[in-house]
Amino acid sequence: MKPLEWKVTAQEGNARTGILRTRRSVIETPVFMPVGTQATVKGVRFEWLEAELDARIILGNTYHLFLRPGVDVIREIGGLHKFSSWTRSLLTDSGGFQVFSLTDLRKLTEEGVEFRSHIDGSKKFLSPEVSMEIQAALGAEIVMVFDECPPGKADFQTTRKSLEMTARWALRSRNRFDQLQNEKMDTGFLAAENLSGRQSLFGIVQGASHLDLRRESLYKTVEIGFDGYAIGGLSVGEEKSVMYDVIENIAPQMPEDAPRYLMGVGTPEDLIEAVYRGVDMFDCVIPTRNGRTGTAFVSSGKLNIRNTKFARDTEPLDFACSCSVCRRYSRAYLRHLYQTGEMLAAILISHHNLAFFLDTMWRAREAIRGGVFENFRRDFIGKIRDAEKEKSGAVRGE
Amino acid sequence: MKPLEWKVTAQEGNARTGILRTRRSVIETPVFMPVGTQATVKGVRFEWLEAELDARIILGNTYHLFLRPGVDVIREIGGLHKFSSWTRSLLTDSGGFQVFSLTDLRKLTEEGVEFRSHIDGSKKFLSPEVSMEIQAALGAEIVMVFDECPPGKADFQTTRKSLEMTARWALRSRNRFDQLQNEKMDTGFLAAENLSGRQSLFGIVQGASHLDLRRESLYKTVEIGFDGYAIGGLSVGEEKSVMYDVIENIAPQMPEDAPRYLMGVGTPEDLIEAVYRGVDMFDCVIPTRNGRTGTAFVSSGKLNIRNTKFARDTEPLDFACSCSVCRRYSRAYLRHLYQTGEMLAAILISHHNLAFFLDTMWRAREAIRGGVFENFRRDFIGKIRDAEKEKSGAVRGE
């Protein structure tokens, strides 16, 4: 039996809806997965994620949890679900992306990466095997292979070398992962109907902006065989058009019978554009990160709550949004909270942003099921473009 | 008709339960009122305060809201209820306490206090009249007179001079308040059965630790006549025994047919000791302030979540507590959140602390109604004392 059940339920062009069933929850795709780096989605209680936002899966971060509280603590307590009290699905990344962001603090070999903790400078080591061991202790439903992530603008040779190592690491990840499952080292094991109750493992396609290398990476990854496939290494400094180009060329080539996950992307527009090109799963820190700096995502794009013009504005962040924040709180109040440094500003704007992202995915699913996704996409992007034009016009007119 | 309805419902010694009805909510006393300085109880959404914690009244702070967002903004929006979306009762302090904390930035005359904003250094002025005008614009159910607040250890002559001015200011507060009500300047006006729909005004008894002066201040305050009476200027640096002594001598002398409010106090023990001495209402920042620094109030006193011993502790903060935090989250998880600087640590511990304070008041009410408050008090304080002894014993033994 497999660890996941995956079924495409509707299709329009490359866009598709699906149902992904894990041992812990049923996830309708396209899905946005809130990021819970430290086993908390910053500023938003699980109670809200469950009841109102109805997030069926969130992320945890291997690198951060490895450093604090440490994998021993989480293993001893019985995994990330028990530690955090989150009972629905979890996806853990491999730690690769974070480690490769520590440019000055790391030493890369075929075996793995030695690095210094950004917290206390202590020496640490991650490899495909170590990452799989940590992720088994965390016990998430979806585990990611340990990959090397080259810079977005890396040249052909660097990228080729990198993705060859990534392919070797993917195989080592696969092997160690399978051993760990057989050794019952997964703390999250849970019997579920017609499922193995085990963790699932996703492969990652790299190759920066080089389409040939992307295809090669995809081929090598599919050859090993995974429960799902991700596109990594995008939204790391390259142009938007390059990103869309990679997705357009790669996503439709990814196995149809497995979920396709675009890692770390993006704005609501990016999500819609990627769904259009065949992607099923997303995660990104921007709803909560921007929430903490006072930026709300709304139907017309972005709204900066710090703006003086909102001081007496009794309207909600977005009239089109029915989240608990938009139903109750005014821009004037939210601005006041932000200006006075109150935590509640971040709490409420992050909540709204997550609601907006999850609702956007809900609307995309509805559109695909109704066969009107093309129209939906045009309207959605059109509203944002119109608002942008209006803004820049207003500035010119002043 | 009066703005408040007040009824003592049970009594045991000096301790009493009562029901205070305002135009916006029914408040059972003894009551703890969460502090919402900036029109938010720090880190706790109103939804939680309403549904789970069932707070019937919270505080707003005149000084802080006067500076930001400014009284014009709040008046234009229609008062603090509309501005913040809090629909139950509000109490606003007069701004006196905050202004007198700005020792270096203020100039006191008979007319009022000139001071510099702690935010931008701009010159501001508060007087009994200005404070009443701001509080009418805020539109709280309970307004406090503008008083001078001498230091806790002020000598007899300083204190006497101060309370004489406080008495003159109380009269000016009363007069301006009455005018404003007649001029319908209260933004919070609300018709309610058998009530005037207007704001109520509380007088404040000062006199530092000098019992004679406290009595004199009480006499002068009652002579003017208010809807409720507060004891101010305690918990400002004096010994606990001095504070209890003042409460013991003053609270029972306060009018029986009006609620008695002890301002800015205190720990759960302080609350129980003050209820025992006849106090009905409390407010204090410590549940949320300590929540932000990782200190939880529990049956056995205080628990410092930063302590290493909690790293693998899967127990709740307090087994005796049934709040949503204790029902779900472990000490290990809360400690991890605190150590990683996650907002959720403050959110959850503040929530628990408020639950603990409100529950303590609920239990006090039950005990008084059942005629067993004396026992309850002994048990409550006893548990904390025993835990303290155990802790200090353990340290000595090491």
Interface residues (C-beta under 8 A of the other chain):
Chain A: Q38 A39 T40 K42 G43 R45 F46 E47 H64 R68 P69 V73 E76 I77 K82 F83 S84 S85 A311 R312 T314 S324 R328 Y329 S330 A332 Y333 R335 H336 L337 Q339 T340 E342 M343 L344 A346 I347 L348
Chain B: Q38 A39 T40 K42 G43 R45 F46 E47 H64 R68 P69 V73 E76 I77 K82 F83 S84 S85 A311 R312 T314 S324 R328 Y329 S330 A332 Y333 R335 H336 L337 Q339 T340 E342 M343 L344 A346 I347 L348
